[in-house]
Amino acid sequence: MIVVSEQPYISILIDAYFIALGVLLGGALIGGLSAFLTGKPMLTEIYRISTSIRIWAIIAAIGGTFDTVYSFEKGFLDGGTKDIFKQFLLILTAMGGAQTGATIINWLTQEHI
C-alpha cells in the first residue's frame, strides 16, 4: 500500500496519480505491441485495452481495495472524518491519473472519431 506514515500526504497523492497514469499507459502500449505481433489492428487494441484496464490502474494506484475499505470503515465507525476525506482524495487522484492516461491514448489513437 502507498500510504506510509513517514511520507507527506501530498507526495502520496502525487504517487497515486502517476502510478495510475503509468499503469494505464504502460498496459495499453505493451498490449498494443502484442496486438501488432499477433496481427490485430494495433491502435484499435490500444484504445480497447485502455478502456478495459482503467479500474485496475486505479486499484493499483491506491494499493488495493481492502485497506481503503478499512479506512472508510474506521472513519464511519470511529468518527474520523479526516481519514475518510484522505481516502476520498486518494481515490480521486488515482481516478485523475487514469483519466489522464485514457485521454492521452484517445489523442494518440483517434479511435473515438
Secondary structure, DSSP 8 states (H G I E B T S, - for coil): ----TTS-HHHHHHHHHHHHHHHHHHHHHHHHHHHHHTTS-HHHHHHHHHHHSHHHHHHHHHT-HHHHHHHHHHHHHH--HHHHHHHHHHHHHHHHHHHHHHHHHHHHH-TT-
